[in-house]
Amino acid sequence: MTTPPATSKIPPGRPETLTTEQEAKLKQLWCACLKVFGVLEPSESVPASDATTPDDHSTATTEGSSTPKKKSLGRLLGRSKKDKEPKGKEKEVATPAVSVAVDDSDDKYGHNKEFQAVLASQTPAELRGAFWDMVKCDNPDGFLLRFLRARKWDVDKALVMLVATMGWRAKEMDVAGVVRSGETGAITEKDEGFMLQLRLGKSFLHGVDKDGRPICFVRVRLHKQADQSEKSLERYTIYIMETARLMLRSPVDTACVVFDMTNFSLANMDYTPVKFMIKCFEAHYPESLGICLVHKAPWVFQGIWSIIKGWLDPVVASKINFTKTTEELEQFIPRSQIIKELGGDEDWEYNYIEPTESEDAALNDTARLRSLQTERDGVVKQYEELTKAWIAADGEASAERKSRRNELAKKLEIGYWAMDKHLRGRTFYDRTGVLGADGSVNFYPAKREQATADNSDID
């Protein structure tokens, strides 16, 4: 992808920077997940010494959760209710594989109810398949760590959030269907509201900020509530977020969002999609927002912001900055990456390119997809078996197994990109060469091609 700046550092709580206590929490969450997926027996557990809480510094940048508190792992791994009665409004929620204590008073998005519904309606094999489909090209450890950080390393809450998100993606939003259908599907289905967003360029991904995060520009002045249905707008929002997710590469695992408020008026204000975006970032795409810049907000927005801020988790709200001038925007984004319409040096404009008739032909090659899926299933099984061994190990043995797991994680990433064209409809970014077939990302493919041509001339 576009190379992050040399100053980029891997933040705390990532696979490469885990403390001993954080790695213990990750093992606990893997143990719980593997039980939910039917890979581990209910009686199997991690060593009791692993049940520790990370220090305060490691939880300083988490989203959507309350103050961390120490909890026994017994509830998570199947200890019977009589061993420890839940206090206050906590109640025990059990399945044959896993039992967690949930607190309905601290459940902004109804995760607890969704968690119970998903476990009651899905078999362990179905949950296992849904999980690995959701991981896509991510490092599996990195993926789970998002949920742990978002829940301040509370393993019970992280598991509930993960399973609830699996249910939300499958039942409420049909994320896989949105991604597979893509732009050609929207045209076929005559979803004019969805296509209007793309053709207008209401939002688009281009360039990186000073921390190497891909930037999503949102031109708020282009929004009119009557132009599209709520469903179309939600589908479009998910589509952009899933596309942006494919552009994240370690050490960069969050995005920068710029709300361009130039020429904003009350006619552009629509609280419903704002609430939906907040829910996405806080409840189902945890730890995905790195920074949000609200640029050139007029005075009339002050009252609107006071309402919106009340809906936000304090940690998410802390990531929002207001800028008025190009110079203020430059504090976060290099001038070379600020598009000219915002006063920067980047001479680039969004011009939508329509899909071609045959670009999604690979979606119909089910035989090839089955073959690739079989290969991936084999690597997944190896990864799970090695994860069980890693959970049970400590010291040098744990480090050695972790290293081997990282090698398998890389195989899973490469394997996903081999499958990608059979799972995902092509996007504007595929057509323009920004997103390569191998998963590479380059926001300047034309410059890359010119450089290649110039080198060929020299040779």
Buried (B, 14 or more C-beta within 10 A) or exposed (E): BBEBEEEBEEBBBBBEEBBEBBBBBBBBBBBBBBBBBBBBEBEBBBEEEBBBBBEEEBBEBBBBBEEBEEBBBBBBBBBEEEEEEBEEEBEBBBBEBBBBBBBEEEBEBEBBBBBBBBBEEBEBEBBBBBBBBBBBBBBBBBBBBBBBBBBBBBBBBBBBBBBBBBBBBBEEBBBBEBBBBBBBBBBEEEBBBBBBBBEBBBBBBBBBBBBBBBBBBBBBBBBEBEBBEEEBBBBBBBBBBBBBBBBBBBBBBBBBBBBBBEEBEEEBBBEEBBEBBBBBBBBBBBBBBBBBBBBBBEEEBEEBEEEBEEBBBEBBBEBBBBBEEBEBBBEBBBEEBBBEBBBBEBEBEBEBEEBEEEBBEBBEEEEBBEBBBEBBEEBBEBBBEBBBBBBBBBEEEBEEBBEBBBEBBEBBBEBBBBBBBBBBBBBBBBBBBBBBEEBBBBBBBEEEEEEEEEEEEEE
